[in-house]
Amino acid sequence: MLNGKIRIFVVERQELFREGLLALLARETDLEVVGTSTNGDDALRRISLTQVDVTLLDISVAYEHGGNIVHDLIQANPNSKVIALANHCSEGCVRTTLTFGIAGYALKHDSHAELMVGIRNVMQGKTYLSPSISQFVVSAYLGQRTDDTDRRLTLPDRRSKRTDRRLHSRAPGIADALTSRERQIIALIADGSKNKEIAKTLSISPKTVEKHRANLMKKLSCHSTSQLAIYALENGLLMAGFVENAQAQGAMQG
């Protein structure tokens, strides 16, 4: 911190939400917004040139172009903390983002006061989870038994009775129907690997990878690599060690 203020960098695609967030942050006397961005590449460039204490990161930006920028953001500013901002969450999504080194997970419908609690908690070295995330997520992350895992959390406001059409259009349980090879490939795609790299890792041809990628997009109703990556994140397909297992299996087959 400089001059006793927490230095905040905001990475958010949605202009209306971003402007509203900036106005709310400006009310806090112990916070200072030092920069904003709408995409990962620009955020990395800007953050590497300034001192940042907390980065508020739109979770959809984390997987643009199929790559995970969280690690790069932390490398660019090792002493900074990253709080993910999301519209919704699932057990797998929360667990995976935490394994990437994110210090906090906030939902966009949370109150301004609650987000301030999250920022100050991570500055104290604590891991922050939105209170809207039900206990089953926390219990699952701690390795405890739950009666129902990986359920979609609904928003506890006026929108709670509406489904997220973008994601709900993908029939529940589809992730479970993916083949072992498809799971390996979508995990590697989300990890940022290109077709040739995936082919080498799994000891298959680039054409085969491209065919699997096309099948995944059709099966999951995704229209871009970033959508595939976000789907993998939200459905727990990037659990710690999953990519490493895919790479190890590919090495054994090679």
VMD Tcl script that draws the C-alpha trace (Angstrom):
set ca {
  {0.00 0.00 0.00}
  {1.11 3.57 -0.71}
  {-0.03 6.47 1.50}
  {-2.03 3.98 3.52}
  {-4.40 3.24 0.62}
  {-5.19 -0.11 -0.98}
  {-4.40 0.17 -4.68}
  {-7.11 -1.44 -6.84}
  {-7.03 -2.48 -10.49}
  {-10.34 -3.39 -12.14}
  {-10.57 -5.82 -15.08}
  {-14.20 -5.92 -16.24}
  {-15.75 -6.31 -19.69}
  {-19.22 -4.94 -18.99}
  {-19.06 -1.16 -19.19}
  {-22.14 -0.41 -17.07}
  {-21.02 -2.72 -14.27}
  {-17.44 -1.42 -14.48}
  {-18.50 2.22 -14.23}
  {-20.80 1.48 -11.31}
  {-18.06 -0.44 -9.52}
  {-15.59 2.40 -9.99}
  {-18.09 4.89 -8.55}
  {-18.59 2.71 -5.48}
  {-14.86 2.18 -4.96}
  {-14.32 5.95 -5.14}
  {-16.43 6.34 -1.98}
  {-13.88 4.46 0.11}
  {-11.23 6.70 1.66}
  {-8.76 3.82 2.11}
  {-8.98 2.63 -1.52}
  {-7.46 4.04 -4.71}
  {-8.25 2.79 -8.21}
  {-4.97 2.83 -10.14}
  {-6.24 1.44 -13.42}
  {-8.94 -0.35 -15.38}
  {-9.06 -2.68 -18.37}
  {-11.55 -4.69 -20.37}
  {-9.27 -7.55 -21.44}
  {-6.46 -9.71 -20.14}
  {-3.65 -8.64 -22.45}
  {-4.14 -4.95 -21.69}
  {-4.50 -5.68 -17.96}
  {-1.21 -7.60 -17.90}
  {0.60 -4.76 -19.64}
  {-0.79 -2.10 -17.31}
  {-0.39 -4.08 -14.09}
  {3.24 -4.86 -14.88}
  {3.92 -1.10 -14.96}
  {2.33 -0.12 -11.65}
  {1.98 -1.27 -8.06}
  {-1.31 -3.05 -7.45}
  {-2.55 -4.47 -4.16}
  {-5.83 -6.05 -5.31}
  {-7.02 -6.91 -8.83}
  {-10.77 -7.32 -9.28}
  {-11.03 -9.73 -12.22}
  {-14.11 -10.50 -14.29}
  {-13.94 -14.32 -14.34}
  {-14.85 -14.44 -18.05}
  {-11.71 -12.43 -18.85}
  {-9.59 -15.07 -17.12}
  {-10.18 -17.46 -20.02}
  {-10.27 -15.25 -23.07}
  {-8.31 -16.73 -25.97}
  {-8.39 -20.06 -24.10}
  {-5.62 -19.10 -21.68}
  {-5.57 -18.67 -17.91}
  {-4.19 -15.19 -17.13}
  {-4.49 -15.45 -13.35}
  {-0.99 -16.91 -13.04}
  {0.38 -14.20 -15.34}
  {-1.33 -11.44 -13.36}
  {0.22 -12.70 -10.14}
  {3.63 -12.99 -11.79}
  {3.34 -9.45 -13.13}
  {2.69 -8.16 -9.60}
  {3.71 -10.89 -7.11}
  {2.54 -9.04 -4.00}
  {-0.96 -8.38 -5.33}
  {-4.12 -10.36 -4.62}
  {-6.73 -11.36 -7.20}
  {-10.45 -11.45 -6.45}
  {-12.65 -13.09 -9.10}
  {-15.93 -11.37 -9.96}
  {-18.62 -13.73 -11.28}
  {-22.32 -13.76 -12.03}
  {-22.74 -17.26 -10.64}
  {-20.70 -20.19 -9.41}
  {-20.55 -23.91 -8.89}
  {-18.46 -26.07 -6.57}
  {-16.07 -26.94 -9.38}
  {-15.73 -23.32 -10.50}
  {-14.88 -22.06 -7.00}
  {-12.52 -24.94 -6.25}
  {-10.68 -24.55 -9.52}
  {-10.25 -20.77 -9.32}
  {-8.82 -21.12 -5.84}
  {-6.26 -23.67 -7.05}
  {-5.12 -21.08 -9.61}
  {-4.04 -18.76 -6.80}
  {-7.06 -16.45 -6.64}
  {-7.41 -15.00 -3.15}
  {-11.13 -14.34 -3.29}
  {-14.37 -15.14 -5.12}
  {-17.15 -12.53 -5.16}
  {-20.51 -12.60 -6.88}
  {-21.60 -9.54 -8.84}
  {-24.94 -9.33 -7.10}
  {-23.28 -9.01 -3.68}
  {-23.58 -5.68 -1.90}
  {-20.97 -2.95 -2.11}
  {-20.27 -3.37 1.62}
  {-19.68 -7.11 1.17}
  {-17.14 -6.57 -1.60}
  {-15.29 -4.10 0.64}
  {-15.13 -6.85 3.29}
  {-13.63 -9.16 0.67}
  {-10.98 -6.64 -0.39}
  {-9.91 -5.97 3.19}
  {-9.90 -9.67 4.06}
  {-7.54 -10.63 1.23}
  {-5.28 -7.74 2.20}
  {-4.99 -9.44 5.60}
  {-3.87 -12.65 3.93}
  {-7.24 -14.39 4.20}
  {-9.12 -16.28 1.51}
  {-12.46 -14.64 0.79}
  {-15.63 -16.35 -0.45}
  {-18.90 -14.54 -1.03}
  {-21.48 -15.36 1.68}
  {-23.87 -16.13 -1.18}
  {-21.84 -19.27 -1.79}
  {-23.66 -21.92 0.21}
  {-21.99 -24.13 2.81}
  {-21.84 -27.14 0.51}
  {-19.23 -25.34 -1.62}
  {-17.08 -24.53 1.40}
  {-17.45 -28.06 2.75}
  {-16.53 -29.58 -0.60}
  {-13.46 -27.39 -0.91}
  {-12.34 -28.50 2.56}
  {-12.74 -32.14 1.52}
  {-15.84 -32.80 3.64}
  {-18.78 -34.91 2.51}
  {-21.73 -33.20 0.91}
  {-25.12 -34.52 -0.04}
  {-25.23 -32.67 -3.31}
  {-22.09 -31.62 -5.16}
  {-21.46 -29.22 -8.02}
  {-24.93 -27.67 -7.94}
  {-25.55 -24.37 -9.65}
  {-26.10 -21.54 -7.17}
  {-29.00 -19.23 -7.95}
  {-28.98 -15.52 -7.38}
  {-30.85 -14.53 -4.19}
  {-32.48 -11.47 -5.72}
  {-35.28 -10.70 -8.15}
  {-33.52 -12.70 -10.83}
  {-33.33 -15.86 -8.70}
  {-36.31 -17.47 -10.40}
  {-34.84 -17.00 -13.83}
  {-32.31 -19.40 -15.24}
  {-29.06 -18.33 -16.79}
  {-30.15 -19.01 -20.38}
  {-26.62 -18.91 -21.75}
  {-25.50 -21.80 -19.58}
  {-28.79 -23.55 -18.87}
  {-29.20 -24.17 -22.61}
  {-26.43 -26.72 -22.18}
  {-28.30 -29.66 -20.73}
  {-27.34 -30.56 -17.15}
  {-25.13 -33.63 -16.94}
  {-23.49 -33.11 -20.33}
  {-20.10 -32.68 -18.66}
  {-20.51 -36.16 -17.19}
  {-21.17 -37.56 -20.68}
  {-17.86 -36.37 -22.11}
  {-15.44 -39.11 -23.04}
  {-12.11 -39.44 -21.27}
  {-10.34 -38.07 -24.35}
  {-12.74 -35.11 -24.59}
  {-12.10 -34.31 -20.92}
  {-8.36 -34.39 -21.51}
  {-8.64 -32.10 -24.52}
  {-10.99 -29.53 -22.97}
  {-8.77 -29.36 -19.89}
  {-5.70 -28.73 -22.03}
  {-7.58 -26.16 -24.12}
  {-8.56 -24.30 -20.96}
  {-4.96 -24.49 -19.78}
  {-4.01 -22.51 -22.88}
  {-2.53 -25.29 -25.01}
  {-2.77 -25.00 -28.80}
  {-3.74 -27.85 -31.14}
  {-0.15 -28.85 -31.91}
  {0.76 -28.81 -28.21}
  {-2.28 -30.91 -27.30}
  {-1.46 -33.35 -30.09}
  {2.09 -33.75 -28.81}
  {0.95 -34.12 -25.20}
  {-1.61 -36.81 -26.02}
  {0.37 -38.45 -28.83}
  {-2.35 -37.91 -31.40}
  {-2.46 -35.92 -34.65}
  {-3.40 -32.21 -34.78}
  {-6.27 -33.16 -37.11}
  {-7.64 -35.48 -34.43}
  {-7.41 -32.67 -31.88}
  {-9.25 -30.33 -34.24}
  {-11.99 -32.93 -34.73}
  {-12.40 -33.36 -30.97}
  {-12.45 -29.58 -30.53}
  {-15.25 -29.26 -33.13}
  {-17.20 -32.08 -31.48}
  {-16.82 -30.43 -28.07}
  {-18.10 -27.12 -29.38}
  {-21.11 -28.81 -30.95}
  {-21.85 -31.00 -27.91}
  {-21.48 -28.14 -25.40}
  {-23.07 -25.42 -27.58}
  {-19.86 -23.39 -27.42}
  {-18.86 -21.07 -30.25}
  {-15.30 -20.16 -29.30}
  {-12.25 -21.48 -27.49}
  {-12.86 -19.07 -24.61}
  {-16.37 -20.45 -24.14}
  {-14.94 -23.97 -24.00}
  {-12.45 -22.83 -21.36}
  {-15.13 -21.14 -19.26}
  {-17.34 -24.25 -19.53}
  {-14.45 -26.39 -18.29}
  {-13.92 -24.03 -15.36}
  {-17.58 -23.83 -14.38}
  {-18.09 -27.59 -14.55}
  {-15.07 -28.67 -12.51}
  {-13.08 -30.05 -15.44}
  {-9.92 -28.27 -14.30}
  {-9.59 -29.74 -10.83}
  {-6.07 -29.60 -9.43}
  {-3.98 -32.21 -11.15}
  {-6.39 -32.81 -14.05}
  {-4.17 -31.22 -16.68}
  {-1.12 -32.88 -15.20}
  {-2.88 -36.24 -15.38}
  {-3.74 -35.65 -19.04}
  {-0.13 -34.81 -19.77}
  {1.13 -37.84 -17.85}
  {-1.26 -40.17 -19.70}
  {-0.14 -38.70 -23.00}
  {3.50 -39.28 -22.09}
  {2.79 -42.90 -21.19}
  {1.03 -43.44 -24.52}
  {3.83 -41.73 -26.48}
}
mol new
graphics top color blue
foreach p $ca { graphics top sphere $p radius 0.5 }
foreach p [lrange $ca 0 end-1] q [lrange $ca 1 end] { graphics top cylinder $p $q radius 0.2 }
display resetview
